[in-house]
């Protein structure tokens, strides 16, 4: 049985994700095997908010070189963007970032 903290790995804090805070969209790195229903329940449980939409995407690892050999690769991961309802409170984790 996975807990909510096993599903949500970390928040994604980038310039693009910070622009969506005013329309209540938040980005998170999530477990690769998590589905949208599990992500929605985990966000609602952890932050006590109401989620109306979850979109997910798989981010494939990029090839990295450090010298000629050996070519490495960054890890692949899964990203989820959650949209909160208009009457829901903001997620405090992102408050001081803007």
ChimeraX attribute file (.defattr): number of C-alpha atoms within 10 A of each C-alpha:
attribute: neighborCount
match mode: 1-to-1
recipient: residues
	/A:1	4
	/A:2	9
	/A:3	10
	/A:4	17
	/A:5	14
	/A:6	12
	/A:7	21
	/A:8	20
	/A:9	14
	/A:10	13
	/A:11	17
	/A:12	17
	/A:13	14
	/A:14	10
	/A:15	10
	/A:16	10
	/A:17	15
	/A:18	18
	/A:19	13
	/A:20	14
	/A:21	18
	/A:22	10
	/A:23	11
	/A:24	18
	/A:25	20
	/A:26	23
	/A:27	23
	/A:28	20
	/A:29	20
	/A:30	23
	/A:31	18
	/A:32	14
	/A:33	8
	/A:34	16
	/A:35	15
	/A:36	14
	/A:37	10
	/A:38	16
	/A:39	24
	/A:40	21
	/A:41	16
	/A:42	19
	/A:43	21
	/A:44	15
	/A:45	14
	/A:46	12
	/A:47	13
	/A:48	14
	/A:49	18
	/A:50	20
	/A:51	19
	/A:52	12
	/A:53	14
	/A:54	18
	/A:55	13
	/A:56	18
	/A:57	12
	/A:58	13
	/A:59	13
	/A:60	12
	/A:61	12
	/A:62	11
	/A:63	10
	/A:64	11
	/A:65	11
	/A:66	8
	/A:67	7
	/A:68	6
	/A:69	7
	/A:70	9
	/A:71	10
	/A:72	12
	/A:73	12
	/A:74	10
	/A:75	10
	/A:76	11
	/A:77	14
	/A:78	17
	/A:79	21
	/A:80	24
	/A:81	21
	/A:82	22
	/A:83	20
	/A:84	22
	/A:85	16
	/A:86	12
	/A:87	8
	/A:88	13
	/A:89	13
	/A:90	20
	/A:91	17
	/A:92	9
	/A:93	9
	/A:94	14
	/A:95	10
	/A:96	6
	/A:97	11
	/A:98	10
